[in-house]
Amino acid sequence: MSEENKRFVAPCGLHCLDPSCPLLKSSGGSQAKALAIKLDKCVKSNKYENALAAWTAYQGFDKMLKILSTKGGTCEGCISATPAYPDCSVRRCCLSAKKLDFCHQCSDFPCEKFNKLNEENLGRCLNNSQGIKTLGLEDWLRQKNTKRM
């Protein structure tokens, strides 16, 4: 199995080559930039701050929007030197703090950080992590590639 394929499996188990990853080689950079400019105007006017029930979540959204704008909507995978979201707490914990390749290798898996992944990806990441743990990365990737064909 080539290192090229392995680098597209995130520590959380997200498989970047699945449609589940909106960042990998997407072309949303220009749309993200336009949206960021419009939202910045709204935020700077303080018009909506009290009206937004999800104001605290907006900061994370805004950060991701700026990443997409800056990188032109492209990413080379979570374990690359330049991931789209370098501040991901799951990525930092696994790769930097615990020096592991994958979350499922940790005795605390699934931990609080992992369980805070967005709802859409949490189930997928749990299933993928279990598959990698059971089959090993190379066989799991082979199986994923076979299913995709």
C-alpha positions in Angstrom: 0.0 0.0 0.0 1.5 3.3 -1.0 2.2 6.1 1.5 0.1 8.3 -0.8 -3.0 6.3 0.1 -2.2 6.1 3.8 -1.8 9.8 4.2 -5.5 10.2 3.4 -6.6 8.5 6.5 -7.0 11.0 9.4 -6.1 10.1 13.0 -9.8 10.1 13.8 -10.5 7.5 11.0 -12.0 9.9 8.5 -11.0 8.7 5.1 -10.3 11.8 3.1 -11.0 10.2 -0.2 -14.6 9.6 0.8 -17.2 12.1 -0.1 -17.4 12.8 3.6 -14.4 15.1 3.5 -15.5 18.4 2.0 -12.0 19.9 2.1 -9.8 17.6 0.1 -9.3 19.0 -3.4 -12.6 20.9 -3.3 -13.0 24.1 -5.3 -14.9 26.0 -2.7 -12.2 28.6 -1.9 -13.8 31.4 -3.9 -17.2 30.8 -2.5 -15.8 30.6 1.0 -14.0 33.9 0.5 -17.2 35.6 -0.7 -19.2 34.3 2.2 -16.5 35.3 4.7 -16.5 38.9 3.4 -20.3 39.1 3.7 -20.4 37.6 7.2 -17.5 39.8 8.3 -19.7 42.9 7.4 -22.6 41.5 9.5 -20.4 40.6 12.4 -18.6 44.0 12.4 -21.9 45.8 12.5 -22.8 43.8 15.7 -26.3 43.7 14.3 -26.8 40.0 14.8 -24.6 39.1 17.8 -27.5 39.0 20.2 -29.9 37.4 17.8 -27.7 34.4 16.9 -28.5 31.5 19.2 -25.4 29.8 18.0 -23.0 32.7 18.3 -20.3 30.7 20.1 -20.4 28.1 17.3 -20.0 30.9 14.8 -16.3 31.5 15.8 -15.4 27.9 14.8 -17.4 28.2 11.6 -15.7 31.5 10.8 -12.3 30.0 11.4 -12.9 27.2 9.0 -14.3 29.6 6.4 -11.1 31.6 6.6 -9.0 28.4 6.2 -11.0 27.5 3.1 -10.6 31.0 1.8 -6.9 31.1 2.4 -6.1 27.6 1.1 -8.4 28.0 -1.9 -10.5 25.1 -0.5 -7.8 22.5 -0.9 -6.2 20.1 1.7 -3.5 17.5 1.4 -4.9 15.3 4.2 -5.0 15.6 8.0 -1.6 14.1 8.5 0.2 16.2 6.0 2.4 19.1 7.0 -0.3 21.5 5.8 -3.7 20.2 6.8 -6.7 22.4 6.2 -7.5 22.5 9.9 -4.2 22.3 11.8 -5.9 23.3 15.1 -8.1 20.2 15.3 -8.0 19.1 18.9 -8.3 15.4 17.9 -5.4 15.7 15.5 -3.2 17.6 18.0 -4.0 15.1 20.8 -3.3 12.0 18.7 -0.3 13.0 16.6 1.4 15.6 18.8 0.5 14.9 22.4 0.2 11.1 22.4 2.5 10.4 19.4 0.0 7.9 17.9 -1.1 7.4 14.3 -4.7 6.8 15.1 -7.1 7.6 17.9 -8.2 3.9 18.2 -4.6 3.1 19.4 -5.2 5.2 22.5 -6.4 3.5 25.8 -8.9 6.4 26.2 -10.6 5.8 22.9 -13.2 7.1 22.2 -12.5 10.1 24.4 -14.3 13.3 25.0 -12.4 15.1 22.2 -13.2 12.3 19.7 -16.9 12.3 20.8 -17.1 16.0 20.0 -16.6 15.4 16.3 -19.5 16.7 14.3 -22.5 14.4 14.2 -22.1 13.7 10.5 -18.6 12.4 10.9 -18.7 10.8 14.4 -20.4 7.6 13.3 -18.3 7.3 10.2 -15.1 7.9 12.2 -16.1 5.3 14.8 -16.9 2.7 12.1 -13.7 3.4 10.2 -11.6 3.3 13.3 -13.1 0.0 14.3 -12.4 -1.3 10.7 -8.8 -0.2 10.8 -8.3 -1.7 14.3 -9.8 -5.0 13.2 -8.3 -5.4 9.7 -5.2 -3.2 9.9 -4.8 -0.1 7.8 -3.6 -1.7 4.5 -6.4 -4.3 4.4 -9.0 -1.8 5.5 -7.9 0.6 2.7 -8.0 -2.3 0.2 -11.5 -3.1 1.3 -12.6 0.6 0.9 -11.0 0.8 -2.5 -12.8 -2.4 -3.6 -16.2 -1.1 -2.4 -15.7 2.2 -4.3 -15.2 0.4 -7.6 
